Amino acid sequence: MTFNSQDLRTTRIATATIEDAAVLAGFAERVFRETYAGKTDPDELERHISAKFGLAQQREELLDPEMTTLFIFAGEVLSGYAQLRRGEKPDCVQPTGTMNLFRFYLDQRWHGRGVAAHLMDAVITSARTLGAEALWLGVWGENKRAIAFYGKHAFEDVGTHLFQLGSEKHLDRVMLRLLD
């Protein structure tokens, strides 16, 4: 598939609905696999994907009133998604009124083209609209590109927490951004 400059000029954000569950499940599975293939045990990766990105799981998440899922399209092409949720937070996240930027994934073909920045702007606007005072996220400590991206968007490293991928435990950096 080829992309052109027109695709970038027509970037748009949409809030996912239950009707989008199959599209979300397929896209989320693909980009997660692209991100972690070769960096973790293949069987563990498949176990995690089966548990976290199937159609039933995505339906459940889309119906959860504490979760918001945003899509970004470049032209008509689904290019990325983000999920915000309320709920538990690690001890290193101190502010009250926080939301978790639970997932933020972009199709690798769109890396470095400005699409992720548009999605992050939409995430921040959505979090503010939902009344959040701060956003926190967990990012794999070895994903230097993602850590740098979040840093450029005013997220600061505040600690660590464990991320379970199948039976493997990975140390994630916890990053926080105050919403002023």
C-alpha positions as CSV (number, residue, x, y, z in Angstrom):
1,M,0.0,0.0,0.0
2,T,1.3,3.4,-0.8
3,F,0.6,6.7,1.0
4,N,0.8,10.2,-0.2
5,S,0.8,13.7,1.2
6,Q,-2.9,14.0,0.8
7,D,-3.3,11.2,3.4
8,L,-1.5,13.3,6.0
9,R,-3.6,16.4,5.2
10,T,-6.8,14.5,5.8
11,T,-5.9,13.0,9.2
12,R,-8.9,12.6,11.3
13,I,-9.8,11.2,14.8
14,A,-12.8,9.1,15.5
15,T,-14.1,7.6,18.8
16,A,-14.5,3.8,18.4
17,T,-17.8,2.2,19.1
18,I,-18.9,-1.4,19.7
19,E,-19.4,-1.7,15.9
20,D,-15.6,-1.2,15.5
21,A,-14.7,-4.2,17.7
22,A,-13.6,-6.5,14.8
23,V,-11.5,-3.7,13.2
24,L,-9.9,-2.8,16.5
25,A,-9.2,-6.5,17.4
26,G,-7.4,-7.0,14.0
27,F,-5.5,-3.8,14.0
28,A,-4.5,-4.1,17.7
29,E,-3.2,-7.6,17.2
30,R,-1.2,-6.7,14.2
31,V,0.5,-3.6,15.6
32,F,1.2,-5.3,18.9
33,R,2.8,-8.2,17.1
34,E,4.9,-5.8,14.9
35,T,6.1,-4.0,18.0
36,Y,7.1,-7.0,20.1
37,A,8.0,-9.8,17.6
38,G,11.6,-10.8,18.0
39,K,11.8,-9.1,21.4
40,T,10.0,-11.7,23.4
41,D,9.4,-15.4,23.4
42,P,7.0,-16.1,20.4
43,D,4.8,-18.5,22.4
44,E,4.4,-15.9,25.2
45,L,3.6,-13.2,22.6
46,E,0.9,-15.4,21.1
47,R,-0.6,-16.2,24.5
48,H,-0.7,-12.5,25.3
49,I,-2.3,-11.5,22.0
50,S,-4.9,-14.3,22.4
51,A,-5.8,-13.0,25.9
52,K,-5.7,-9.3,25.3
53,F,-6.6,-8.5,21.6
54,G,-9.3,-11.0,20.6
55,L,-12.8,-9.9,19.5
56,A,-14.4,-10.6,22.8
57,Q,-11.8,-8.6,24.7
58,Q,-12.2,-5.6,22.4
59,R,-16.0,-5.7,22.7
60,E,-15.7,-5.7,26.5
61,E,-13.2,-2.8,26.4
62,L,-15.4,-0.8,24.0
63,L,-18.4,-1.3,26.2
64,D,-16.5,-0.3,29.4
65,P,-17.7,3.1,30.5
66,E,-14.3,3.8,32.1
67,M,-12.5,3.4,28.8
68,T,-12.3,5.6,25.7
69,T,-10.8,4.3,22.4
70,L,-9.7,6.7,19.7
71,F,-8.8,5.9,16.2
72,I,-6.7,8.0,13.9
73,F,-7.1,7.8,10.1
74,A,-4.8,9.2,7.5
75,G,-7.0,9.5,4.5
76,E,-9.2,6.5,4.8
77,V,-6.5,4.3,6.3
78,L,-6.6,3.3,10.0
79,S,-3.2,4.4,11.1
80,G,-3.3,4.1,14.9
81,Y,-5.3,3.9,18.1
82,A,-5.2,5.0,21.7
83,Q,-7.1,3.9,24.7
84,L,-7.7,5.9,27.9
85,R,-9.1,4.4,31.1
86,R,-9.8,5.2,34.6
87,G,-8.9,2.8,37.4
88,E,-6.0,1.6,39.4
89,K,-2.6,3.3,39.2
90,P,0.9,2.4,40.4
91,D,2.1,3.8,43.6
92,C,4.6,6.1,41.8
93,V,1.7,8.0,40.3
94,Q,0.7,10.5,43.0
95,P,-1.8,13.0,41.5
96,T,-5.5,12.3,42.0
97,G,-7.7,12.6,39.0
98,T,-5.4,10.6,36.7
99,M,-6.3,8.6,33.6
100,N,-4.2,5.8,32.2
101,L,-3.1,6.1,28.6
102,F,-3.5,2.3,28.5
103,R,-2.6,1.8,24.8
104,F,-1.0,4.0,22.2
105,Y,-0.1,2.2,19.0
106,L,0.7,3.4,15.5
107,D,1.1,1.4,12.3
108,Q,4.8,1.3,11.7
109,R,4.3,2.7,8.2
110,W,3.3,6.0,9.8
111,H,6.2,6.4,12.2
112,G,8.0,9.7,11.9
113,R,5.3,11.3,9.7
114,G,3.4,13.4,12.3
115,V,0.4,11.1,12.7
116,A,1.3,10.1,16.3
117,A,1.5,13.7,17.3
118,H,-2.0,14.3,16.0
119,L,-3.2,11.2,18.0
120,M,-1.5,12.4,21.2
121,D,-3.2,15.8,20.8
122,A,-6.5,14.1,20.6
123,V,-5.7,11.9,23.6
124,I,-4.8,15.0,25.7
125,T,-8.0,16.8,24.6
126,S,-10.1,13.8,25.4
127,A,-8.5,13.3,28.8
128,R,-9.2,17.0,29.7
129,T,-12.8,16.7,28.4
130,L,-13.2,13.6,30.7
131,G,-12.0,15.7,33.7
132,A,-8.5,14.2,34.1
133,E,-5.9,16.3,35.8
134,A,-3.0,14.0,34.7
135,L,-2.2,11.2,32.3
136,W,0.1,8.3,33.1
137,L,1.3,5.4,31.0
138,G,3.6,2.4,31.1
139,V,6.1,2.0,28.4
140,W,8.6,-0.9,27.9
141,G,11.9,0.3,29.2
142,E,13.7,-0.8,26.1
143,N,11.5,1.1,23.7
144,K,13.7,4.1,23.4
145,R,11.7,5.6,20.5
146,A,8.5,5.5,22.4
147,I,10.1,6.9,25.6
148,A,11.5,9.8,23.5
149,F,8.2,10.4,21.9
150,Y,6.4,10.6,25.2
151,G,9.1,12.9,26.6
152,K,8.5,15.3,23.6
153,H,4.9,15.4,24.7
154,A,5.7,16.5,28.3
155,F,5.5,13.0,30.0
156,E,8.1,12.6,32.7
157,D,9.6,9.4,34.1
158,V,8.2,8.8,37.6
159,G,9.0,5.1,38.3
160,T,8.4,1.6,37.2
161,H,5.8,-1.2,37.2
162,L,5.7,-4.8,36.0
163,F,4.0,-5.6,32.7
164,Q,2.8,-9.2,32.3
165,L,3.3,-10.5,28.7
166,G,2.1,-14.1,28.8
167,S,4.0,-15.6,31.7
168,E,6.9,-13.2,31.2
169,K,7.3,-10.1,33.4
170,H,8.8,-7.0,31.9
171,L,9.8,-3.8,33.6
172,D,7.9,-0.8,32.2
173,R,8.8,2.8,32.8
174,V,5.9,4.8,34.2
175,M,5.6,8.3,32.7
176,L,3.3,11.1,33.9
177,R,2.0,14.3,32.3
178,L,0.1,16.9,34.2
179,L,-2.8,18.4,32.2
180,D,-2.9,22.2,32.9
